[in-house]
Amino acid sequence: MARNLPWVMLIVVVSCLVSTLEASDGDSDPLYKSCVDQCQKTGCVGDTCFQHCKFSADGKAIDGPWYMQEPLYLRWKQWDCQSDCEYECMMTREEERKRNGERPTKYFGKWPLKHVYGIQEPVSVAFSALDLAMQFQGWVSYFILVYYKLPLQPNRKTYYEYNGLVHIYAIIVMNSLFWSSICHSRGVELTVRLDYSSATVLAGFSLILAILRSFSIQDQSVKIMVTAPILAVVGTHILYLNFYNLDEGLHWKVMFGIVGIELVVWGLWAALTSHPSKWKLRAFFISSVLTLCLRMLDFPPYKGYVDAHALWRGAGIPLSYLWWSFVCDDAVFRTTVNLKKSK
């Protein structure tokens, strides 16, 4: 049964893909487009008016002297007249649809989410920040374990041969979660590029770590043979996104492809290994597949705040704890084995 575990879980992922819901784009709704056009002319939607409509796109006052400039922090967040109008018209239109008994619809490919103090996706931001804190706590716990609790070699290096990879992984994953929080706060082109790029680096390095650890690869030439093609794919994808076309659909196809291969590697090792903490590895694998299903699901946000993406971010928090728990156990196991060999 354990040997079939990776394939069973992959079937679950495919089922999630098949069950993904479709939704039409609300931004093509004539009533919505008319609302946005009118708002940009008057600066108001109903009784709600916006100060940003008093400024041009470069932040200069339309009817005022040159020194009347929009605050820099607001210009950086790009809360211009069009953004305000699009958001307010979207929420107004959704209220009308709700009163008419209609289902929510997507705008520019995304579900309508309520903003909190200017934050576009407050629940996703909160979960990303908590996951970042969990990753940092796990990294610190690991650091204390390998350098202060476990024996060290005479040259003060650890006996755990994957120590360097783990530290690099910690830095990469925390960087990715940081930019994820920023992007969910305000998804402008710059923050989206940084989010996608850092996520791609994380996916690529996670695959490298999975292969090197699962197959216990120590030979440097083999490490290069494994690492080089993955880095080539990651680098090409990042260059494509940043200098050719910021294609969200292509980005997620590449991400799911890399993560899918990684899960197969972890799943095979989890099914075949006799590692003392194999149950944690299997739990991590199963949880990762189920968590990936959340990312593939697509449904309107609950109460206007919680969508599938937010749940996916939230599910990553206990997953991070489980991962670092296994890494610490693996460090103890490999240190014990290598210490016996050195004697």
N, C-alpha and C positions, 0 to 999 in steps of 0.2 A: 504493500500500500504506500509506503514512504517513497518508493522509487517512482511511483506514478504521480506524486504530489505536484511537481512543477507543471506537468501537462494538464492536470485537473484545474489548477489555478489559472492557467493561461486560457482555458475554455471559459472560465468565469469572466476574464477580461474581455474576451470576444463578445460574450453575452451582454456585457455592459455597453459595448460599442453599438450593438444592434438595438438596444433599448433607448439610445439617446433620442431625446425629443427634438422636434424641429419647431421653429417659430418664425413668423414673418417679421420683416423689418418695419418698426413703427415710424422710422424716419422718412418713409415714403408716403406716409399718411398725409393727404392734402390738408386736413385740419391742423396737424402738427406743423407742417411747413408754413402754412399761413400764419400760425401763431408766432413762429420764429421770425418771419419777415416783418410782421407788425411790431414785434418787440424791439427789433433792431432799429426801427424807425422812431419809436416812441420811448424806448427804454423801460417799458413797463409791461407786465403781464397781469391784467386785472388791477388789483390794488398794490401789487408788488413792483417796485421800481429799483433799478440798479445804478449805482454810481459809476460803474465801469463804462456804461453807455455814454458818459460825458467825455470819454477819452478815445482817441484813435488807437489803432492797432499798435503803434509804437509808443503808447503811453502818454502822448501829449494831449492837453485839454483841447477839445473842439471849439468851445466858446470861452476862451480865457487867455491870459497872458502866457508867455513861454515858461515862466517859473511854476505854473500850475501843472505839476507832474503827478501821475499816479504813483503811490508808494512802490518802491522797488520789489518788496517781498510779494506784493500782489501781482506785479508784472511777471515775476519769476514763476509764480504758480499759474500764470496765464488765465487768470479769472477775468477774461475780457468780456465785452458785451455779448458776443456770440455764445460763449460758454454758459454764461448766466441765463441767456434766453433759451438755449437748448435744454438746459436742465429744468428750468421752471415750466416750460411748455411741455416737456416730457411728463413731469409729475402731474400737471394740470390735466393733460390728456389721459393719463392713466386713471386719475380719479373719475373722469367722465366714463371711461370704459368700465370701471368697477361698478358705477351706478347703473350702467346699462347691462350688467351681467356678463360682460365680455372678459375673456382671459387676457392677462398681461401679454405684452409683445416686446420684442427686442428693438433697441434703437442703436443703429450703427454696429450691429452684431452683438450687443450686450444687453442683459436684462436691466431694467430700471431699478437702480439702487438709491436709497435715500442717503444724502450727505449729512455728516455731522461735523460742524465747525469747519466746513470746507473740505473735509476728508471724503473722498469719493467712495471708498469701500472700508468703512470703519471696522467691521468685524474681521475682515481679512488682514487689515493692518494690525489689529490686536493679536490675532493668532500668530502672525508672522513674527511679531515682537516677542511673544511668549516662547515660540519655537527657537528664536535666536538666543533667548536667555537659557533655555534648556540645553541647547548645543554648547553654550559657553560653560554651563555648570558641568556638563559631561566631560568636556575637554579638560577643565581644571581638575576634576576628580581623577581622570586618566593620568594627567601630568603628575599629580601627587603620588599616585600609585607606582608608576614606573621609575620615578626619580628618588622617592623617599621611602617607599615601603618594600619594593622589590630589590634584590641584590643587583649591583652594577658590576660591569667588567673593570679590570684594573685601570683602563684608560677612561673610566667614568661614562662609557657608553652603555646603553641598556642591552640586555640579552634578547629583547624582543626585536626581531629583525624587521618588523613592519612599522617601527616607531616613527620614522621619518614620514612615511606615507600617511600615517594617522594625523600627524601634526599639520601636514599640508591640506589634508581633507578638512580638518577643523576650520582652518582659515578660509578655505574656499566656500564651505557651506555657510559660515557666518556672513561672509561677504554677499553671498546670494540672497540670504534672508534679509539682510540690511536693504539691499536694492529692491527686493520684493515689497518690503514695507513702504519704501519711498514711492514706488510705482503705484501701489494700491492707494496711497494718499493722494497722488495726483498723476494720472497717466498721460503725461505729455510725451512727445516723440523722444526726447532725451532720456527720460526715466524708463520708458519702454525699452529702448535700445540697451540701456545698462542692465535692466532686469533680464531681458532675453539672453544677453551675452553672458552674464554671470551664471544664469541657470544652465546654459549650454556647457560652460566650463565645468560646473558641478556634475552634470550628467556624464560627461566624458571622463572626468577623473574618477568618479564613482565606479564606472565600468572597468577602468584600469585597476583600481584597488580590488574589485571583485575577482577579476581574473587572476591577478598576482597572488591573492590570498587563497582563493579556492584551489588553485593548482600548485600552491607552494613553490612558486617560481623564484629561484634565487640567482640563476645565471644571468649575468648582465646583458649578454647578447640576446637572450630570449626576452628579457624585459624590454629591450629596445624594439624587437620585432613586434611585441604586443602593443607597446605605447605609441610607436610612430604612426601607424594607420589611424588610430583613434584620434590622436592630436591633429592629424591632417583633416579628418572629417570635421572635428570641432572648429579648427581654425578657418576652414573653408566656409562653414555655416555662419560663423560670426562675421567674416568679411562680407558675405552675401547680404546679411541682414543690415549691416551698417553702411555699406557703400553701394549696394545695388537696389535691393527691395526689402523693406521691412514687412515681410509677409508672415502674418500671424498663423495662418493655416499651415504653411510649410514648416514654420518653427515647431509647432506642436507635433507634426508628423515625425520630424527628426527626433524630437524629445521622446516621444512614445517608442520610436524604434530603438534608441539607445537604452532607455530604461527597460524595455522589453527584453533585450539581450542580457542586460545586467541581472534581471530577475531570473532568467533561465539559468545563468551561471550560479547565482546564490541558491536557487532551488535545487539544482543537481547536487551541489555540495551538501546542502542541508539534508537531502535524501540519502546520501551515501556516506557521510562522515561519521566517525566514531568520537568526535570532539566531546569533551566532558559537558559542554554547554550547548549541545546540539539542539536541545529543546528551545533555547532562546533564539537560535539561528532559524529554526523552523517557524517559530512564532513571528519573528521579524519578516520572514519571507511571505507568510500568509497575510500578515497585516499590511505589508507593502502592496500586495496585489489588490487587496480589498480597498486600500486607500487610493490606489490608482483608479479603481472603479468610480470613486467619488469624483475624481477629476473629469472622468469621461461622461458622467451624468450631466443632465441639463434640465433644470426646472426653474420656474419663477422664484424670486427671493421671498422667503417667509417674512412677513411683516415689513417687507421692503429692505431688509438688512442681510439676511442669511441665505446665500445661494450655495450651489454645489461647490464652487471654488472656495468659499469660506469654510465649508465643512472639510474640504480636502486639506486646507491649511491647519484647521484645528486637529484633524486626525494625525498630522505630522508631529504633534507635540509628544504624545505617549510613544510614538514610533522612535523619536529621537532618544528618549530615555532608554528604550529597549536596545537600541543600537549601541549606545555607549556602555550599557551594562554588559553586552556581549563582548565588546572590544576590551573592556577591563578583564573579563574572564579569559579571553584569548591571550592577553598579555601575560597573565599569571601562568596559563598552561604552557605557552611557548617558552617563557623564561625558565620554568621548571625543567622542560625537556632539554633546552640548550645548556642549562647549568649542569645537568647530568652528563651531557656530552663533553663539556669542557673538562670534567674531572676524569 
